[in-house]
Amino acid sequence: MGCMPTSGLSPNIKKLAVEIFKEIDTDGNKCIDINETMKFWGNHFAKISSQAMFNAVDINNNQQIDIKEWIKFWEKVKKSGHSEEDIQEELLNIKNRGTWVQFVGVKPLISRNID
């Protein structure tokens, strides 16, 4: 049994993150846009969760989140000291249409208005 890298995600967590990404990416273009996140969250604080997610994950500020940005974000969460259990709990929360949570120690990259 070896040591897990502190910044990399385990295969199970990475697989879950990819599954959720694909679920949000309804048009299958390998990018998530604001319309897809708004539809994904529906009546579950869609605007607030979408804005928070894009603020935290859209590294290049192009109003789309690709799979590399998505995985890099979750790796950053782990590197900042959050456990894989915390990450799994949050990913499952997202999968179940729970609101986006800002992780302690993982600051949003930018502020953006969605209107």
LOROFI-665207 format. One record per atom (N, C-alpha, C, CB): x, y, z; residue number from 0. Coordinates in steps of 0.2 Angstrom, whole numbers, plus 5000, padded with zeros to 4 digits. Glycine has a CB too. Layout:
% residues N
u, v, w, i
X, Y, Z, NUM
...
END
This chain:
% residues 115
u, v, w, i
5004, 4994, 5000, 0
5000, 5000, 5000, 0
5004, 5006, 5000, 0
4995, 5000, 5006, 0
5004, 5010, 4995, 1
5008, 5016, 4994, 1
5004, 5023, 4997, 1
5010, 5018, 4987, 1
5008, 5028, 4997, 2
5005, 5034, 4999, 2
5002, 5038, 4993, 2
5011, 5039, 5002, 2
4996, 5041, 4995, 3
4992, 5045, 4990, 3
4996, 5051, 4989, 3
4985, 5046, 4992, 3
4996, 5054, 4983, 4
4999, 5061, 4982, 4
4994, 5066, 4986, 4
5000, 5062, 4975, 4
4997, 5071, 4989, 5
4993, 5076, 4992, 5
4989, 5080, 4987, 5
4997, 5080, 4997, 5
4991, 5081, 4981, 6
4988, 5086, 4977, 6
4984, 5082, 4972, 6
4993, 5090, 4973, 6
4986, 5076, 4970, 7
4982, 5072, 4965, 7
4976, 5069, 4968, 7
4986, 5067, 4962, 7
4971, 5068, 4963, 8
4964, 5065, 4966, 8
4965, 5057, 4965, 8
4958, 5068, 4962, 8
4962, 5054, 4969, 9
4961, 5046, 4968, 9
4957, 5045, 4962, 9
4958, 5043, 4974, 9
4958, 5039, 4959, 10
4954, 5037, 4953, 10
4947, 5038, 4954, 10
4956, 5030, 4951, 10
4944, 5036, 4960, 11
4937, 5036, 4961, 11
4935, 5043, 4962, 11
4936, 5032, 4968, 11
4938, 5047, 4965, 12
4936, 5054, 4965, 12
4936, 5058, 4958, 12
4940, 5058, 4970, 12
4942, 5056, 4955, 13
4942, 5059, 4948, 13
4936, 5057, 4943, 13
4949, 5057, 4945, 13
4935, 5050, 4944, 14
4929, 5047, 4940, 14
4923, 5051, 4942, 14
4929, 5040, 4941, 14
4921, 5052, 4948, 15
4915, 5055, 4950, 15
4915, 5062, 4948, 15
4915, 5055, 4958, 15
4921, 5066, 4948, 16
4921, 5073, 4945, 16
4919, 5073, 4938, 16
4928, 5076, 4947, 16
4922, 5068, 4934, 17
4921, 5068, 4927, 17
4914, 5066, 4925, 17
4926, 5063, 4924, 17
4911, 5061, 4929, 18
4904, 5060, 4928, 18
4899, 5066, 4929, 18
4902, 5054, 4933, 18
4901, 5070, 4934, 19
4897, 5076, 4936, 19
4898, 5081, 4930, 19
4898, 5079, 4942, 19
4904, 5082, 4928, 20
4905, 5086, 4922, 20
4901, 5084, 4916, 20
4913, 5086, 4921, 20
4901, 5078, 4915, 21
4897, 5076, 4909, 21
4890, 5077, 4910, 21
4899, 5068, 4907, 21
4888, 5076, 4916, 22
4880, 5077, 4917, 22
4878, 5084, 4916, 22
4879, 5074, 4924, 22
4883, 5089, 4918, 23
4881, 5096, 4917, 23
4882, 5098, 4910, 23
4886, 5100, 4922, 23
4887, 5095, 4906, 24
4888, 5096, 4899, 24
4883, 5093, 4895, 24
4895, 5094, 4897, 24
4877, 5096, 4895, 25
4871, 5092, 4891, 25
4872, 5092, 4884, 25
4865, 5096, 4893, 25
4876, 5097, 4881, 26
4877, 5097, 4874, 26
4883, 5093, 4871, 26
4877, 5104, 4871, 26
4886, 5091, 4876, 27
4892, 5086, 4874, 27
4898, 5089, 4871, 27
4889, 5081, 4870, 27
4899, 5096, 4871, 28
4904, 5099, 4868, 28
4911, 5100, 4872, 28
4902, 5106, 4866, 28
4911, 5096, 4878, 29
4916, 5096, 4882, 29
4918, 5102, 4886, 29
4922, 5093, 4878, 29
4913, 5107, 4886, 30
4913, 5113, 4890, 30
4907, 5114, 4893, 30
4915, 5119, 4885, 30
4907, 5117, 4899, 31
4901, 5119, 4903, 31
4900, 5126, 4902, 31
4901, 5116, 4911, 31
4894, 5128, 4900, 32
4893, 5135, 4900, 32
4888, 5137, 4905, 32
4891, 5138, 4893, 32
4886, 5144, 4906, 33
4882, 5146, 4911, 33
4875, 5143, 4910, 33
4882, 5154, 4911, 33
4872, 5143, 4904, 34
4866, 5140, 4902, 34
4865, 5133, 4905, 34
4864, 5140, 4895, 34
4870, 5129, 4904, 35
4870, 5122, 4906, 35
4870, 5122, 4914, 35
4876, 5118, 4904, 35
4874, 5126, 4917, 36
4873, 5126, 4925, 36
4867, 5128, 4927, 36
4879, 5130, 4928, 36
4864, 5133, 4924, 37
4857, 5136, 4926, 37
4852, 5130, 4925, 37
4855, 5142, 4922, 37
4852, 5126, 4920, 38
4848, 5121, 4919, 38
4849, 5115, 4924, 38
4848, 5118, 4911, 38
4855, 5114, 4925, 39
4857, 5108, 4930, 39
4854, 5110, 4936, 39
4865, 5108, 4930, 39
4855, 5116, 4939, 40
4853, 5117, 4946, 40
4845, 5119, 4946, 40
4857, 5123, 4949, 40
4842, 5121, 4940, 41
4835, 5122, 4940, 41
4833, 5127, 4945, 41
4831, 5115, 4941, 41
4829, 5125, 4950, 42
4826, 5129, 4955, 42
4830, 5128, 4961, 42
4819, 5127, 4956, 42
4836, 5126, 4961, 43
4840, 5125, 4967, 43
4845, 5130, 4968, 43
4843, 5118, 4968, 43
4843, 5136, 4968, 44
4848, 5142, 4969, 44
4853, 5142, 4963, 44
4852, 5141, 4975, 44
4850, 5141, 4957, 45
4854, 5140, 4950, 45
4858, 5146, 4949, 45
4849, 5140, 4945, 45
4856, 5152, 4950, 46
4860, 5158, 4948, 46
4866, 5159, 4953, 46
4855, 5165, 4949, 46
4864, 5158, 4960, 47
4870, 5159, 4965, 47
4875, 5153, 4964, 47
4867, 5159, 4972, 47
4873, 5147, 4963, 48
4877, 5142, 4962, 48
4881, 5142, 4956, 48
4874, 5135, 4962, 48
4878, 5144, 4950, 49
4882, 5145, 4944, 49
4887, 5151, 4945, 49
4877, 5147, 4939, 49
4885, 5156, 4947, 50
4890, 5162, 4948, 50
4896, 5160, 4952, 50
4887, 5168, 4951, 50
4895, 5156, 4958, 51
4900, 5154, 4963, 51
4904, 5149, 4959, 51
4897, 5151, 4969, 51
4901, 5144, 4955, 52
4905, 5139, 4952, 52
4910, 5142, 4947, 52
4901, 5134, 4949, 52
4907, 5147, 4943, 53
4912, 5150, 4938, 53
4917, 5154, 4941, 53
4907, 5154, 4933, 53
4915, 5158, 4946, 54
4920, 5162, 4950, 54
4926, 5158, 4952, 54
4917, 5166, 4955, 54
4925, 5152, 4954, 55
4930, 5147, 4957, 55
4934, 5143, 4952, 55
4927, 5143, 4962, 55
4930, 5141, 4946, 56
4933, 5136, 4942, 56
4935, 5139, 4935, 56
4928, 5131, 4941, 56
4932, 5144, 4932, 57
4934, 5146, 4926, 57
4940, 5150, 4926, 57
4928, 5151, 4923, 57
4946, 5146, 4925, 58
4953, 5149, 4926, 58
4954, 5154, 4921, 58
4958, 5144, 4926, 58
4952, 5153, 4915, 59
4954, 5158, 4909, 59
4949, 5163, 4908, 59
4956, 5154, 4903, 59
4944, 5163, 4912, 60
4939, 5168, 4911, 60
4935, 5169, 4904, 60
4942, 5175, 4913, 60
4934, 5163, 4901, 61
4931, 5163, 4895, 61
4924, 5161, 4895, 61
4935, 5158, 4890, 61
4921, 5161, 4901, 62
4914, 5159, 4902, 62
4912, 5152, 4900, 62
4910, 5164, 4898, 62
4917, 5148, 4900, 63
4916, 5141, 4899, 63
4921, 5137, 4904, 63
4917, 5139, 4892, 63
4919, 5131, 4906, 64
4923, 5127, 4910, 64
4925, 5121, 4906, 64
4920, 5126, 4917, 64
4931, 5120, 4905, 65
4932, 5113, 4901, 65
4935, 5108, 4907, 65
4938, 5114, 4896, 65
4935, 5102, 4905, 66
4937, 5097, 4909, 66
4944, 5098, 4913, 66
4937, 5090, 4906, 66
4948, 5101, 4910, 67
4955, 5102, 4913, 67
4954, 5107, 4919, 67
4960, 5105, 4908, 67
4950, 5112, 4917, 68
4949, 5117, 4923, 68
4945, 5114, 4929, 68
4945, 5123, 4920, 68
4940, 5110, 4927, 69
4936, 5106, 4932, 69
4940, 5102, 4936, 69
4931, 5102, 4928, 69
4945, 5098, 4933, 70
4949, 5093, 4937, 70
4954, 5097, 4941, 70
4952, 5088, 4933, 70
4957, 5102, 4938, 71
4962, 5106, 4941, 71
4959, 5110, 4948, 71
4965, 5112, 4936, 71
4953, 5112, 4947, 72
4950, 5115, 4953, 72
4949, 5110, 4959, 72
4942, 5117, 4951, 72
4947, 5104, 4957, 73
4946, 5099, 4963, 73
4953, 5097, 4965, 73
4943, 5093, 4960, 73
4958, 5097, 4961, 74
4965, 5095, 4964, 74
4967, 5101, 4968, 74
4970, 5095, 4958, 74
4966, 5107, 4966, 75
4967, 5113, 4971, 75
4964, 5113, 4977, 75
4965, 5120, 4967, 75
4958, 5110, 4977, 76
4954, 5109, 4984, 76
4958, 5104, 4988, 76
4947, 5107, 4982, 76
4960, 5099, 4985, 77
4963, 5094, 4989, 77
4970, 5097, 4991, 77
4965, 5088, 4985, 77
4974, 5100, 4987, 78
4980, 5103, 4989, 78
4980, 5108, 4995, 78
4984, 5106, 4983, 78
4974, 5111, 4995, 79
4973, 5116, 5000, 79
4972, 5113, 5007, 79
4967, 5121, 4998, 79
4971, 5107, 5007, 80
4971, 5103, 5014, 80
4964, 5100, 5015, 80
4972, 5108, 5019, 80
4959, 5100, 5010, 81
4953, 5096, 5011, 81
4954, 5089, 5009, 81
4948, 5100, 5006, 81
4951, 5085, 5013, 82
4951, 5078, 5012, 82
4947, 5075, 5006, 82
4949, 5074, 5018, 82
4949, 5069, 5004, 83
4945, 5066, 4998, 83
4938, 5065, 5000, 83
4948, 5060, 4996, 83
4937, 5064, 5007, 84
4930, 5063, 5009, 84
4926, 5069, 5009, 84
4930, 5061, 5017, 84
4929, 5075, 5010, 85
4926, 5082, 5009, 85
4924, 5083, 5002, 85
4931, 5087, 5012, 85
4929, 5081, 4998, 86
4928, 5082, 4991, 86
4922, 5078, 4988, 86
4935, 5081, 4987, 86
4923, 5071, 4990, 87
4917, 5067, 4988, 87
4911, 5069, 4990, 87
4919, 5060, 4990, 87
4910, 5071, 4996, 88
4904, 5074, 4999, 88
4901, 5080, 4995, 88
4905, 5076, 5007, 88
4906, 5084, 4993, 89
4904, 5090, 4989, 89
4902, 5088, 4982, 89
4909, 5095, 4989, 89
4905, 5084, 4979, 90
4904, 5081, 4973, 90
4897, 5078, 4973, 90
4909, 5077, 4970, 90
4895, 5074, 4978, 91
4889, 5071, 4978, 91
4883, 5076, 4979, 91
4889, 5065, 4984, 91
4885, 5081, 4983, 92
4880, 5086, 4984, 92
4879, 5090, 4978, 92
4883, 5092, 4989, 92
4884, 5091, 4974, 93
4882, 5094, 4967, 93
4878, 5089, 4963, 93
4889, 5096, 4964, 93
4880, 5083, 4963, 94
4876, 5078, 4959, 94
4869, 5078, 4960, 94
4879, 5071, 4960, 94
4868, 5079, 4967, 95
4861, 5079, 4969, 95
4857, 5086, 4969, 95
4860, 5077, 4976, 95
4861, 5091, 4965, 96
4858, 5097, 4964, 96
4858, 5102, 4970, 96
4851, 5097, 4962, 96
4863, 5100, 4975, 97
4864, 5105, 4981, 97
4868, 5111, 4979, 97
4868, 5101, 4986, 97
4868, 5116, 4982, 98
4871, 5122, 4981, 98
4879, 5122, 4981, 98
4869, 5128, 4985, 98
4882, 5126, 4977, 99
4889, 5126, 4976, 99
4892, 5129, 4983, 99
4892, 5130, 4970, 99
4897, 5126, 4986, 100
4900, 5128, 4992, 100
4907, 5131, 4991, 100
4900, 5122, 4997, 100
4909, 5136, 4994, 101
4915, 5139, 4993, 101
4920, 5135, 4998, 101
4915, 5147, 4994, 101
4925, 5132, 4996, 102
4929, 5129, 5001, 102
4934, 5134, 5005, 102
4933, 5123, 4997, 102
4935, 5133, 5011, 103
4939, 5137, 5015, 103
4946, 5136, 5012, 103
4939, 5135, 5022, 103
4950, 5141, 5011, 104
4957, 5141, 5008, 104
4957, 5140, 5000, 104
4960, 5135, 5011, 104
4951, 5140, 4997, 105
4951, 5140, 4990, 105
4947, 5146, 4987, 105
4948, 5133, 4987, 105
4951, 5151, 4986, 106
4948, 5157, 4984, 106
4945, 5157, 4977, 106
4952, 5163, 4985, 106
4940, 5161, 4975, 107
4938, 5162, 4968, 107
4943, 5165, 4965, 107
4931, 5165, 4968, 107
4944, 5164, 4958, 108
4948, 5168, 4954, 108
4946, 5174, 4952, 108
4950, 5163, 4948, 108
4940, 5175, 4951, 109
4937, 5182, 4948, 109
4930, 5183, 4951, 109
4937, 5182, 4940, 109
4927, 5189, 4950, 110
4920, 5190, 4951, 110
4917, 5191, 4944, 110
4919, 5196, 4956, 110
4911, 5188, 4943, 111
4908, 5189, 4937, 111
4900, 5190, 4938, 111
4909, 5183, 4932, 111
4897, 5194, 4934, 112
4890, 5195, 4935, 112
4887, 5190, 4930, 112
4888, 5202, 4934, 112
4882, 5187, 4931, 113
4879, 5182, 4927, 113
4873, 5185, 4923, 113
4876, 5176, 4930, 113
4870, 5190, 4925, 114
4864, 5193, 4921, 114
4866, 5195, 4914, 114
4862, 5199, 4925, 114
END
